[in-house]
Amino acid sequence: MQGSEAFRRFRLAATVLAVAGFIAPQFGVAQEKKEEKKEEEPFWAIGRPKSNADAMKMAPVPAHPIPTAADKLPLDKIKLPKGFKVEVWASGILDARGMRQGDKGTVFVSSLFVAGKIYAVTDKGGKREVKTIAEKLFLPNGIEFHKGSLYVATPKDITRYDNIEANLDNPPAPVMVYDKLPGQVPHGWKFIKVGPDGKLYFPVGAPCNICDPSEAYARIFRMNLDGSGVEPVVFGMRNTVGFDWHPKTKELWFGDNQRDWLSEDMPLDELNRVTKKGQHFGFPYCHSGIMADPTYGWGKNCKDYVTPALTLGAHAAPLGMRFYTGKMFPKKYHDAIFLTRHGPWNRTQKYAADVVAVFIDSKGRAKMEPFLTGLVENNQYLGRPADVMVMKDGSLLVSDDHNGAIYRVSYGR
């Protein structure tokens, strides 16, 4: 009896501990439980504070599933400095993102999450015609036009369409340039551009919200136009979707989207200046040049990394950017950067959704002014600028992926 009583008491203790969650139920004292199947979190939600109801409601802002009709575009809401005017240059371009102009005037437009297409917009006497030259592509955000060829980058590879402007109605089969990109979706979409050295530059963003990735990620690379000679030139870059070279100094400048879910007001997204090959810009150890990451920043010092030339606001989402090389705009804007801020999705108070002008002095110091504004109303986005491009006449095109449209900004006294 004594042994039986001891065993009974042991079973009772095991039951209490099991209910409390300390040990696995044993000796037949636990009730059967069905395993709950957990849905895998999308990459953008990892790190979201589950205890905060407002945060749990946030998700990326979807673009309209069909382009906004031309007469419904928010043209009357857009504000510009005195002397500038805006007009609809093209509409009906689903998910319009990156832009490049060909030698014959064709404007090539990429898409991203919704369309998976590459478009060509031709201008015939002021009337624009939109053609689809590639479709069913995997996040084809990155495009570049160089010496008659259109380069297209996805998270997996970079291909080239030769003599494309002569074959818009019957595009050639793409030529593979480079097929060794990692291919992950998180920050895998590209912005590509040929630099002053004749090499093709492309980023590989961090495959996460915040992590310490391998050497294949969080860098800007360059390669020869045939895909050879790949080498990293920038380190500690989380996710750039826009970069360009200063027309005079030839220094590389790039926007960088910082981590999510740290707070609504931090980190601040960055505009960075590259003064030499191999510089490290902080990710994942230091954010905005001023804040060590709470997980990966232990033992690190922000002074060991390149400080941003300019901070752009919390979760502002810098995308496309160009130095202004035209002559139409006032001299004040010559050699300035026009940069799109797509606007935050994981911030309660929406802002940005604009184009800012960044002025750089002789010492490389930068300051920012609003340029194209007015697309946030009642805490909702009326449009979301994604890229800018300087036209041959000096006007500025601005793509709006939210509405599937392209605006033209011109200047006249």
Secondary structure, 3 states (H helix, E strand, C coil): CHHHHHHHHHHHHHHHHHHHCCCCCCCCCCCCCCCCCCCCCCHHHCCCCCCCHHHHCCCCCCCCCCCCCHHHCCHHHCECCCCEEEEEEEECCCCCCCEEECCCCCEEEECCCCCCCEEEEEEECCEEEEEEEECCCCCCCEEEEECCEEEEECCCCEEEECCHHHHCCCCCCCEEEECCCCCCCCCCCCCCEECCCCCEEEEECCCCCCCCCCCCCCEEEEECCCCCCCEEEEECCCCCCCEEECCCCCCEEEEECCCCCCCCCCCEEEEEEECCCCEECCCCCEECCCEECCCCCCCCCHHHCCCCCEEEEECCCEEEEEECCCCCCCHHHCCCEEEEECCCCCCCCCCCCEEEEEEECCCCCEEEEEEEECCEECCEECCCEEEEEECCCCCEEEEECCCCEEEEEEECC
